[in-house]
Amino acid sequence: MIGEPVEEGVGRIAGFVNAYVFEDAKGTYLIDTTMSRKAKPVRKAFERAGASFSKISSILLTHQHVDHISGAAAVQEESHAIVACHSADAPFVDGHQTPRIPAILRLFVHPRVVPVARVLENGDTVGPFQVVHVPGHTLGEVAFYHPERKILFSGDSVVERRGALTLGAPGFAADISKAVDSLQVLRKLDVELLLPGHGVPVRKDIAGQLDRLIARAPKDFLKR
């Protein structure tokens, strides 16, 4: 198992931002690549498992924020894996547009661009996953949903904090209203394991937690 075991074929590379490794008979998928430009947490997880980056078939990016994609270039160069992300975020990942990076992050993060081999749209299938477009945190935010195993890699569309689900860093959202609306999209999915970009894996009462978040989100996150 690469990373901290979550369940069969699923490993978590934990930190300020989580990366995940999903393995099945068809390939090895890396979901997000952490804030480290050299992908150090990802590299250490692979080394501990006795695996190399060449094992990776696809690098799936939930969105273009630097804390999630800074390691993508380093991993792609060694693995030659395809990089996939949503069409709205692809120009920021491959360098055709300059991302807006918060001033505090500019002190620590200097991301490299990486070619996007596959541009994703809502409803696409990539490996075993359905692409679920949940704009708001960024306009190209996606979640990766495994319908057979009912696993959702949610990125920052919804994260875990202090034992509950909440929106990812509302202050950094491209459109907080869209982020609130996207919660309804997530609620329609049948999810038994939610793997967020920040926080710990969630198994209990996912539907109930989303219902409560949906109910309070307009008051908590939308300006009046």
N, C-alpha and C positions, 0 to 999 in steps of 0.2 A: 504494500500500500504506500502510495506517495502522499505525504502529508499526514496530518492527524486523522485517524479513521473516523468517519461519520457513519457510514454503513457500507455494504458490499459495493466495491468499485468507486466509492466516493471519498476523497481525502480533502481536508481543509488545511490550507497554509495560512495560519492565523497571524494577525497583526493589527495595526491601526486600520488597515483595509485587508479584507480576506481575499485570497485567491483560492480556487478550487480545482481539483483534478478529478475528472470523471473518466473511468476506463470501462470499456465493454469489448465485445469480440471484434468490433469494427474499427476501434481506434481509441486514442487517448486525447482527451480534450482538456485544455487549460482555460478556465474561465477567469479572466482578468489576470494581471501580472504584477500587482503591488506598486508601491511608490518608488522602490529602489530602481535607479536607472540601469544598474547591472543585474537586476532581478535576484539579488542575493538571497532573500528568503525562499524564493522558488528554487534556486540552485541548491541550497542546503537541503531542502526537502527531497529533491531528486537524488542528491548524493547519498543521503541517509538510506534511501530505498534501493541504492545500487542501480539507479536508472540514469540515463542521459537524456538531454533535451531532444535527441533524435527520435525518441519514443513519441513525441507529441505530434499528432496529426493536424490539429486545428487549435488556434488561439482565438477564443471567443471573447470579445470585449463588450461589456454591458453598456459602457458609455465612454465619452472622451475625456473625462476629468483625469488630471495627471496622477492622482493618487492610485488610480486603477490601471493606468496604461504605461507608466514610465518604464517598466521592464520589458515591454513588448518587443522593442527593436533587438535587444540582447538575446531574448529567447528565440525570436524568429531567425536571426542570423545563424544560430547554431543548429536549430531544429529544421529549418526550411519549411516549417509548417505554414499553412495558409492563415492569414489574419482576417477575421470577419467582424464587421460591425454595421450598424444601421447607416443608411445613406445620409441622414442628416448630420451624423457625427463623423463620417469618413473623411471629409476634407480637413478636419482638425487633427485627425490621427495621421494622415499621410502628408501633412504639411502644406496642403493647398490653401488653407486658411490658418491664421494665427489664433490659438485659443486664448481666451481671457483667463489669466492665472492670478488668483488672489496674491496680493503683495507679500503676505507672510510666506506663501509657498515658494515664491521666486527665490527666497533665500536658501532653500533646501533642495528644490527639485528643478532639474534642467532636462526635460524629456527630449528624446530623439524621435524623429518621425519614423514611421514604418509603413511600408506599402500595404494597402488593403487589397487583398486578393479577391475577397467576396463581399459585396455590398448587400446588406440584408434589408428586407422589408417585412412588415407585419404579416404573419401567417406563413412565412417561409419555413422550410425544414432544413436544419443543418445538423448532420449526424443524427442522433436520436432525439434531438430537441426541436420543439416548435418555438419560433421567434414571436415574442409577444411585445409589441410596441407600446411602451408606457411613458410617453413624453411628459416632461415637466422638469425633472431634475436637470436633464439636458433635453434638447429637442429630439435627440436620437436615442434616448434611453431605451434599452430593451431588457426583458427578462427572458431566460431560457428555461422552457418548461418540458419536462419529460412526462408525457401523458400516461405511459404504461406504469411507471413507478411513482407517479404523482409527486415528483420532485420539482421545486422551483428555485432557480438561481435568480434572485431578485435584484441584484446590483444595488443601486441606491434608490430604486423606486419605492421600496419599503425596507427599513432596517430594524434591528433589534437594539433596544436601549433600556437598561434597568428592568429587564424581564418583560418588556412589552414591545409591540410593533409601533413604529412611528415613521414619519417621513425622513428621508436622508437630508441632513444639513439644509434646512429651508433657506438659510441666508445665501447659499450658493446655487439655488435653483434658477434655471433659466426662465421658468414660468411656473410659479407656485400654484396658480389656479389649475393649470394643466396637470400638475403633479397630484393635486387633490382629486381631480376627475379620474386620473388613471387608477386610483385605488379601486374604482368600480370594475375596471377591467381585470385586475388581479382577483377580485372577489368572485368572479365567475369561474375561476379555475378550481379544480378539485385537487387540493394540495395537502399532502400528509407530511412533507418535510420541506421547510422553507430555509434556504441558505442565503443569508443577506450579505451585502458588501461590507457592512459594519455590524459588529455584534456576534452573537453566538447562534448556532442552528436552532430552529424553532420547530417543535413537533406538536405541542399541545394547543388545542383550541385555536387553530390558525384562522378558521372562518369567524369565530367569535371575536378574536382580536381585531381582525380587519373590520368587522361590523362596528366595533366600538371606535376604531380610528376614523372610519368614514363618518360616524355620527359627530365626533368632536372636531374633525379637521377644519371645517369652515370657520368655526369660532377660534380655533387655536392658530391657524396659519394664514387665513385670508384677511387682509386689511379691510376695515369698514370705513 
